Amino acid sequence: MKPRDTALRLKRFEAAEKARKVASIETMVLDLEQVAADLARQIAVEEERTGIKDPAHFAYSTFAKAAAQRRANLLTSVADLKAKLDNARREHEEAVLELGKLEPPEVRDADRQLGKPDGNGLMAG
């Protein structure tokens, strides 16, 4: 196998791996946001049940306090993951650009003629 072919296969693998990483982080963000929304609903139900909505009140539900803290922690994690997601997307775009530079022109032209997405995930042509 030629060194150029090896480098091309490596770049394809790197681009695919970075795409998987982006998808994985996106899934985690959505999951955590869903859990945070569920906790917000549970807190509202608990506050409605007890009739006390002020967390500073001495008789405020300990369940609601704990759920609110957990929700705050989840939202902090979501913010951190979104920063990592932005970084992962940039890395993926860079890998795709590098791959595009290595691919022979005939492969890129064939992809355009077949209507395959280009390296940026857009339809060529």
Backbone as ProteinMPNN parsed JSONL, in Angstrom:
{"seq_chain_A": "MKPRDTALRLKRFEAAEKARKVASIETMVLDLEQVAADLARQIAVEEERTGIKDPAHFAYSTFAKAAAQRRANLLTSVADLKAKLDNARREHEEAVLELGKLEPPEVRDADRQLGKPDGNGLMAG", "coords_chain_A": {"N_chain_A": [[0.843, -1.173, 0.0], [0.533, 2.206, -0.783], [2.2, 5.045, 0.66], [0.649, 7.356, 0.511], [-1.945, 6.357, 0.242], [-2.234, 5.132, 2.726], [-2.083, 7.358, 4.419], [-4.375, 8.67, 3.568], [-6.389, 6.842, 4.289], [-6.043, 6.931, 7.054], [-6.708, 9.62, 7.598], [-9.39, 9.575, 6.797], [-10.41, 7.821, 8.698], [-9.888, 9.326, 11.029], [-11.546, 11.571, 10.567], [-14.06, 10.329, 10.554], [-14.11, 9.323, 13.16], [-14.081, 11.673, 14.645], [-16.526, 12.708, 13.858], [-18.214, 10.83, 15.035], [-17.664, 11.398, 17.69], [-18.719, 13.994, 17.923], [-21.434, 13.43, 17.486], [-21.921, 11.797, 19.705], [-21.521, 13.547, 21.884], [-23.537, 15.392, 21.342], [-25.781, 13.784, 21.768], [-25.49, 13.243, 24.501], [-25.831, 15.84, 25.56], [-28.5, 16.379, 24.841], [-29.795, 14.344, 26.291], [-29.148, 15.02, 28.974], [-30.334, 17.532, 29.145], [-32.981, 16.775, 28.926], [-33.332, 15.298, 31.285], [-32.919, 17.354, 33.135], [-35.137, 18.955, 32.549], [-37.169, 17.197, 33.308], [-36.648, 17.089, 36.058], [-37.218, 19.735, 36.734], [-39.971, 19.745, 36.318], [-40.735, 17.895, 38.295], [-39.98, 19.294, 40.581], [-41.73, 21.471, 40.443], [-44.175, 20.126, 40.749], [-43.856, 19.098, 43.33], [-43.634, 21.483, 44.804], [-46.181, 22.493, 44.35], [-47.674, 20.51, 45.575], [-46.913, 20.748, 48.28], [-47.455, 23.396, 48.717], [-45.635, 25.35, 49.213], [-43.446, 27.513, 47.785], [-41.153, 28.916, 48.056], [-37.782, 28.569, 48.277], [-36.289, 29.411, 50.45], [-37.907, 29.241, 52.614], [-38.618, 27.847, 55.811], [-39.979, 25.426, 55.89], [-39.742, 24.342, 53.404], [-39.752, 21.835, 50.904], [-37.529, 19.115, 51.294], [-37.011, 17.306, 49.31], [-37.536, 18.839, 47.018], [-35.511, 20.75, 47.281], [-33.218, 19.144, 47.015], [-33.631, 18.12, 44.439], [-33.557, 20.483, 42.978], [-30.891, 21.229, 43.349], [-29.603, 19.106, 42.097], [-30.541, 19.492, 39.495], [-29.373, 21.976, 38.932], [-26.689, 21.195, 38.935], [-26.725, 19.459, 36.751], [-27.304, 21.259, 34.677], [-24.998, 22.778, 34.714], [-23.2, 20.847, 33.87], [-24.216, 20.458, 31.293], [-23.625, 22.93, 30.123], [-20.812, 22.786, 30.149], [-20.473, 20.573, 28.462], [-21.496, 21.609, 26.088], [-19.547, 23.47, 25.421], [-17.442, 21.704, 24.954], [-18.576, 20.41, 22.798], [-18.631, 22.403, 20.819], [-15.868, 22.645, 20.409], [-15.303, 20.034, 19.532], [-16.758, 19.985, 17.153], [-15.335, 21.897, 15.67], [-12.863, 20.571, 15.471], [-13.677, 18.362, 13.96], [-14.46, 19.601, 11.561], [-11.964, 20.597, 10.747], [-10.588, 18.187, 10.35], [-12.069, 17.138, 8.241], [-11.51, 19.023, 6.268], [-8.748, 18.626, 5.967], [-8.813, 16.001, 5.035], [-10.113, 16.405, 2.611], [-8.102, 17.741, 1.23], [-6.258, 15.731, 0.844], [-7.561, 13.764, -0.653], [-7.741, 12.364, -3.901], [-8.399, 14.276, -6.873], [-10.178, 12.975, -8.667], [-11.759, 11.34, -7.044], [-13.184, 13.176, -5.516], [-14.578, 14.437, -7.611], [-16.102, 12.276, -8.564], [-17.741, 11.806, -6.36], [-19.249, 14.136, -6.406], [-20.645, 13.823, -8.796], [-22.202, 11.607, -8.213], [-23.868, 12.622, -6.356], [-23.238, 12.517, -3.704], [-22.702, 13.488, -0.28], [-20.452, 16.172, 0.324], [-17.236, 16.696, 1.927], [-18.048, 18.37, 3.952], [-20.507, 17.588, 4.736], [-22.487, 18.443, 3.122], [-24.596, 18.391, 0.221], [-23.024, 17.655, -2.759], [-22.436, 19.465, -5.797]], "CA_chain_A": [[0.0, 0.0, 0.0], [1.322, 3.423, -0.906], [2.104, 5.923, 1.837], [-0.459, 8.301, 0.324], [-3.171, 5.621, 0.554], [-2.267, 4.953, 4.173], [-2.414, 8.66, 4.999], [-5.769, 8.945, 3.23], [-7.215, 5.989, 5.148], [-5.923, 7.462, 8.405], [-7.504, 10.854, 7.677], [-10.806, 9.184, 6.747], [-10.729, 7.277, 10.014], [-9.916, 10.441, 11.982], [-12.755, 12.364, 10.319], [-15.21, 9.537, 11.003], [-14.053, 9.263, 14.621], [-14.48, 12.995, 15.158], [-17.971, 12.811, 13.625], [-18.844, 10.018, 16.085], [-17.518, 12.131, 18.951], [-19.704, 15.076, 17.88], [-22.76, 12.821, 17.67], [-22.006, 11.309, 21.082], [-21.69, 14.7, 22.772], [-24.881, 15.928, 21.085], [-26.727, 12.895, 22.444], [-25.376, 13.472, 25.949], [-26.439, 17.139, 25.867], [-29.962, 16.219, 24.773], [-30.228, 13.505, 27.417], [-29.049, 15.773, 30.223], [-31.364, 18.574, 29.118], [-34.252, 16.102, 29.201], [-33.356, 14.989, 32.713], [-33.09, 18.633, 33.833], [-36.537, 19.357, 32.367], [-37.958, 16.31, 34.173], [-36.458, 17.539, 37.438], [-37.966, 20.993, 36.897], [-41.387, 19.359, 36.477], [-40.885, 17.271, 39.614], [-39.889, 20.365, 41.576], [-42.998, 22.215, 40.384], [-45.219, 19.277, 41.331], [-43.618, 19.045, 44.78], [-44.0, 22.788, 45.36], [-47.64, 22.577, 44.297], [-48.193, 19.58, 46.578], [-46.681, 21.273, 49.632], [-47.955, 24.758, 48.798], [-44.523, 26.255, 49.556], [-42.628, 27.67, 46.585], [-39.961, 29.692, 48.395], [-36.735, 27.667, 48.788], [-35.746, 29.915, 51.709], [-38.884, 28.97, 53.67], [-38.114, 26.788, 56.704], [-40.688, 24.169, 55.652], [-39.631, 23.978, 51.986], [-39.516, 20.402, 50.73], [-36.137, 18.694, 51.116], [-36.945, 16.685, 47.981], [-37.44, 19.912, 46.025], [-34.163, 21.323, 47.408], [-32.249, 18.198, 46.44], [-33.867, 18.069, 42.996], [-33.083, 21.747, 42.415], [-29.43, 21.171, 43.324], [-29.227, 18.156, 41.04], [-30.836, 20.169, 38.223], [-28.322, 22.985, 38.735], [-25.472, 20.468, 38.56], [-26.907, 18.975, 35.379], [-27.204, 22.39, 33.757], [-23.569, 23.104, 34.649], [-22.611, 19.821, 33.003], [-24.66, 20.738, 29.927], [-22.835, 24.065, 29.643], [-19.469, 22.276, 29.877], [-20.542, 19.715, 27.275], [-21.688, 22.45, 24.903], [-18.225, 24.007, 25.082], [-16.709, 20.59, 24.342], [-19.206, 20.153, 21.507], [-18.114, 23.405, 19.878], [-14.494, 22.26, 20.114], [-15.345, 18.797, 18.738], [-17.212, 20.345, 15.805], [-14.2, 22.536, 14.991], [-11.888, 19.521, 15.148], [-14.235, 17.567, 12.87], [-14.36, 20.4, 10.341], [-10.555, 20.613, 10.355], [-10.251, 16.854, 9.837], [-12.709, 17.009, 6.93], [-10.742, 19.843, 5.335], [-7.487, 17.915, 5.698], [-9.148, 14.856, 4.198], [-10.379, 16.924, 1.272], [-6.827, 18.081, 0.591], [-5.545, 14.497, 0.512], [-8.277, 12.935, -1.624], [-7.444, 12.685, -5.289], [-9.491, 15.031, -7.506], [-11.172, 12.112, -9.297], [-12.682, 10.858, -6.005], [-14.082, 14.296, -5.217], [-15.456, 14.626, -8.768], [-17.049, 11.155, -8.598], [-18.726, 12.059, -5.299], [-20.153, 15.198, -6.859], [-21.505, 13.288, -9.851], [-23.133, 10.657, -7.604], [-24.736, 13.344, -5.435], [-22.87, 12.202, -2.328], [-22.313, 14.674, 0.476], [-19.013, 16.466, 0.302], [-16.604, 16.556, 3.226], [-18.71, 19.216, 4.949], [-21.833, 17.064, 5.0], [-23.435, 19.071, 2.199], [-24.713, 17.705, -1.063], [-22.149, 18.242, -3.776], [-23.029, 19.679, -7.109]], "C_chain_A": [[0.895, 1.245, 0.0], [1.173, 4.272, 0.361], [0.932, 6.913, 1.723], [-1.798, 7.633, 0.66], [-3.332, 5.425, 2.062], [-2.669, 6.254, 4.862], [-3.881, 9.001, 4.749], [-6.707, 8.113, 4.111], [-7.205, 6.497, 6.582], [-6.779, 8.722, 8.567], [-9.0, 10.55, 7.612], [-11.258, 8.653, 8.099], [-10.844, 8.393, 11.046], [-11.181, 11.275, 11.814], [-13.997, 11.63, 10.808], [-15.257, 9.472, 12.53], [-14.491, 10.589, 15.23], [-15.975, 13.231, 14.94], [-18.731, 12.013, 14.684], [-18.786, 10.732, 17.437], [-18.537, 13.266, 19.03], [-21.098, 14.512, 18.149], [-22.958, 12.358, 19.109], [-22.241, 12.467, 22.059], [-23.071, 15.31, 22.583], [-25.936, 15.095, 21.803], [-26.687, 13.109, 23.952], [-26.038, 14.788, 26.347], [-27.956, 17.021, 25.865], [-30.495, 15.406, 25.947], [-30.218, 14.283, 28.732], [-30.077, 16.9, 30.279], [-32.737, 17.981, 29.413], [-34.392, 15.778, 30.689], [-33.574, 16.265, 33.524], [-34.534, 19.124, 33.715], [-37.455, 18.497, 33.232], [-37.847, 16.728, 35.635], [-37.225, 18.837, 37.696], [-39.451, 20.707, 37.086], [-41.639, 18.743, 37.855], [-40.84, 18.312, 40.719], [-41.203, 21.139, 41.619], [-44.137, 21.414, 41.015], [-45.078, 19.234, 42.851], [-43.998, 20.376, 45.439], [-45.514, 22.964, 45.386], [-48.259, 21.691, 45.388], [-48.072, 20.146, 47.987], [-47.249, 22.676, 49.826], [-46.884, 25.776, 49.162], [-43.575, 26.311, 48.361], [-41.344, 28.435, 46.844], [-38.896, 28.758, 48.982], [-36.142, 28.135, 50.122], [-36.687, 29.654, 52.889], [-38.422, 27.771, 54.491], [-38.77, 25.43, 56.425], [-40.645, 23.742, 54.179], [-39.208, 22.513, 51.877], [-38.029, 20.085, 50.517], [-35.961, 17.997, 49.773], [-36.765, 17.759, 46.915], [-36.07, 20.571, 46.084], [-33.127, 20.435, 46.727], [-32.394, 18.139, 44.918], [-33.37, 19.342, 42.323], [-31.559, 21.765, 42.334], [-28.944, 20.233, 42.216], [-29.439, 18.785, 39.665], [-29.761, 21.215, 37.918], [-27.01, 22.325, 38.312], [-25.556, 19.956, 37.118], [-26.747, 20.105, 34.374], [-25.762, 22.886, 33.63], [-22.849, 22.116, 33.733], [-22.982, 20.06, 31.539], [-23.841, 21.885, 29.344], [-21.409, 23.626, 29.303], [-19.456, 21.42, 28.607], [-20.737, 20.532, 25.999], [-20.384, 23.096, 24.469], [-17.382, 22.922, 24.41], [-17.268, 20.267, 22.958], [-18.719, 21.139, 20.457], [-16.697, 23.052, 19.447], [-14.458, 21.013, 19.227], [-15.797, 19.08, 17.311], [-16.089, 21.004, 15.01], [-13.172, 21.493, 14.563], [-12.377, 18.666, 13.978], [-14.118, 18.326, 11.551], [-12.921, 20.449, 9.829], [-10.146, 19.275, 9.748], [-10.841, 16.65, 8.446], [-11.954, 17.829, 5.888], [-9.419, 19.18, 4.972], [-7.723, 16.713, 4.796], [-9.394, 15.307, 2.764], [-9.112, 17.276, 0.513], [-6.081, 16.825, 0.125], [-6.233, 13.664, -0.563], [-7.906, 13.343, -3.038], [-8.636, 13.39, -5.932], [-10.563, 14.134, -8.119], [-12.175, 11.553, -8.292], [-13.675, 11.956, -5.671], [-15.061, 14.524, -6.351], [-16.498, 13.518, -8.841], [-18.126, 11.335, -7.543], [-19.719, 13.125, -5.729], [-21.135, 14.658, -7.899], [-22.546, 12.33, -9.279], [-24.084, 11.337, -6.632], [-24.452, 13.006, -3.992], [-22.529, 13.499, -1.607], [-20.82, 14.902, 0.363], [-18.472, 16.341, 1.718], [-17.271, 17.373, 4.313], [-20.106, 18.736, 5.288], [-22.916, 17.673, 4.113], [-23.479, 18.289, 0.901], [-23.83, 18.421, -2.082], [-22.934, 18.5, -5.046], [-23.739, 20.903, -7.241]], "O_chain_A": [[1.895, 1.301, 0.715], [0.148, 4.219, 1.041], [0.305, 7.258, 2.725], [-2.671, 8.245, 1.276], [-4.434, 5.539, 2.599], [-3.495, 6.253, 5.775], [-4.55, 9.559, 5.619], [-7.705, 8.627, 4.617], [-8.237, 6.495, 7.252], [-7.492, 8.868, 9.561], [-9.793, 11.196, 8.297], [-12.339, 8.985, 8.585], [-11.78, 8.411, 11.845], [-11.818, 11.645, 12.8], [-14.885, 12.236, 11.407], [-16.333, 9.557, 13.123], [-15.203, 10.605, 16.234], [-16.62, 13.888, 15.757], [-19.767, 12.459, 15.176], [-19.732, 10.679, 18.222], [-19.15, 13.481, 20.076], [-21.85, 15.063, 18.953], [-24.044, 12.511, 19.668], [-23.074, 12.361, 22.959], [-23.71, 15.706, 23.558], [-26.876, 15.641, 22.38], [-27.73, 13.152, 24.604], [-26.733, 14.848, 27.361], [-28.622, 17.506, 26.78], [-31.527, 15.744, 26.527], [-31.17, 14.211, 29.509], [-30.628, 17.189, 31.341], [-33.561, 18.614, 30.074], [-35.459, 15.968, 31.272], [-34.331, 16.259, 34.495], [-35.09, 19.651, 34.678], [-38.408, 19.004, 33.823], [-38.839, 16.72, 36.365], [-37.814, 19.01, 38.764], [-40.113, 21.341, 37.907], [-42.645, 19.043, 38.499], [-41.588, 18.217, 41.692], [-41.727, 21.429, 42.694], [-44.967, 21.971, 41.734], [-46.071, 19.323, 43.573], [-44.611, 20.39, 46.506], [-46.063, 23.521, 46.337], [-49.235, 22.071, 46.034], [-48.999, 20.042, 48.791], [-47.496, 23.1, 50.955], [-47.195, 26.944, 49.396], [-42.982, 25.305, 47.972], [-40.525, 28.588, 45.938], [-39.089, 28.213, 50.069], [-35.553, 27.333, 50.847], [-36.294, 29.832, 54.042], [-37.901, 26.799, 53.945], [-38.168, 24.391, 56.698], [-41.42, 22.883, 53.756], [-38.403, 22.027, 52.672], [-37.362, 20.695, 49.681], [-34.895, 18.078, 49.163], [-35.94, 17.611, 46.013], [-35.514, 20.921, 45.042], [-32.279, 20.906, 45.969], [-31.397, 18.111, 44.196], [-32.823, 19.289, 41.221], [-30.996, 22.261, 41.358], [-27.993, 20.54, 41.497], [-28.606, 18.626, 38.773], [-29.297, 21.325, 36.783], [-26.306, 22.832, 37.439], [-24.582, 20.016, 36.368], [-26.119, 19.924, 33.331], [-25.354, 23.357, 32.569], [-22.001, 22.5, 32.928], [-22.151, 19.881, 30.649], [-23.412, 21.817, 28.192], [-20.858, 24.044, 28.285], [-18.548, 21.528, 27.783], [-20.2, 20.181, 24.948], [-20.141, 23.254, 23.273], [-16.694, 23.182, 23.423], [-16.521, 19.895, 22.052], [-18.428, 20.75, 19.326], [-16.359, 23.146, 18.267], [-13.673, 20.944, 18.281], [-15.281, 18.485, 16.365], [-15.904, 20.716, 13.828], [-12.672, 21.525, 13.439], [-11.591, 18.29, 13.109], [-13.719, 17.752, 10.537], [-12.682, 20.356, 8.625], [-9.437, 19.239, 8.743], [-10.201, 16.063, 7.574], [-11.778, 17.384, 4.754], [-9.018, 19.175, 3.808], [-6.927, 16.437, 3.898], [-8.936, 14.667, 1.817], [-9.052, 17.127, -0.707], [-5.361, 16.861, -0.873], [-5.57, 12.937, -1.303], [-7.773, 14.53, -3.335], [-9.778, 13.117, -5.562], [-11.741, 14.488, -8.098], [-13.329, 11.313, -8.649], [-14.873, 11.7, -5.555], [-16.242, 14.775, -6.109], [-17.66, 13.786, -9.147], [-19.297, 11.052, -7.795], [-20.911, 13.016, -5.439], [-22.317, 14.999, -7.881], [-23.658, 12.247, -9.801], [-25.013, 10.702, -6.132], [-25.316, 13.181, -3.133], [-22.123, 14.482, -2.228], [-20.029, 13.96, 0.312], [-19.197, 15.916, 2.618], [-17.075, 17.091, 5.495], [-20.822, 19.394, 6.042], [-24.108, 17.448, 4.326], [-22.52, 17.611, 0.533], [-23.895, 19.641, -2.234], [-23.942, 17.853, -5.33], [-24.282, 21.19, -8.308]]}, "name": "protein", "num_of_chains": 1, "seq": "MKPRDTALRLKRFEAAEKARKVASIETMVLDLEQVAADLARQIAVEEERTGIKDPAHFAYSTFAKAAAQRRANLLTSVADLKAKLDNARREHEEAVLELGKLEPPEVRDADRQLGKPDGNGLMAG"}
